[in-house]
Amino acid sequence: MRELQPGLWHWTSRHPDWDEEQWWPEIVSSYAIELGDDFLLFDPLSVPDELRERATAVVLTAPYHERDARRLGLPVHTPPADTWQNWVEKFGIDPERVRGMESDDLTWLRAGEGEGHFHGPGAWPFGVHGYAGREDNDLILWLPAINAIVTGDSLSDFGDGLGIQLGGRKHVTRDDVAQQLRPLLELPVELVLPAHGGPTDRAALEHALA
């Protein structure tokens, strides 16, 4: 764990669900950020004790980043889980194979176990603003209080530097996502905090969206 600046911490952990068949790296990033009276854990996994004791809420950039959210017992702010219709659109799956099925992501939270708040692109609590990435529930979260963005899988570093990750999606291209995210360059972004890969800067963001 290291404090990147006053009120902002970063640490990495080995993801327990990773195996060699996964297309994303085993080591993932989490962040703790102090925003006013709130102490938020972003995509948290293996939270250090001194940060967990201060935390007031969990914030997820995508529903499949729940990681330790359930175990922490805090209010969770997250994009909604996929529907079967989403799978058909995103991956080109035959509707008859998935019709009526439900995602495993955040089933406990959707069932009322814990305090859940579901948000899409747009204004979030804590002065945060969500921007859609490759889809409406994989977000880039703009934190104007610290001139930083926290990014889900859409904008991550899987070993070759910060870049756009489609993750097998068939409904968008890399250029589609880059075009959608270019409004981020109009913001005074100084720090980029990806869920996969380490903290980086505006220059990396500009290169990823070029």
Number of C-alpha atoms within 10 A of each C-alpha: 13 10 13 12 10 8 13 16 17 19 19 20 15 13 15 10 8 13 11 8 6 9 11 18 16 16 16 21 21 25 27 25 21 18 16 10 8 13 21 25 27 27 29 27 24 15 22 12 8 8 16 18 10 14 19 16 19 24 24 27 25 26 25 21 21 21 19 14 24 17 9 18 14 19 18 24 23 26 22 20 20 17 14 18 15 13 18 18 15 18 13 13 15 11 13 8 10 14 13 10 11 13 13 11 16 20 13 12 17 15 9 9 12 15 14 19 16 16 16 18 18 12 14 17 9 14 12 15 18 24 23 19 26 27 18 16 25 28 28 26 26 24 19 14 12 17 13 20 27 24 26 27 25 28 30 24 23 19 11 8 14 25 22 22 20 18 13 11 16 13 14 14 14 16 12 12 20 19 13 15 21 15 10 16 12 7 13 12 19 14 20 25 24 27 28 24 21 19 19 17 15 16 12 16 22 14 11 18 20 11
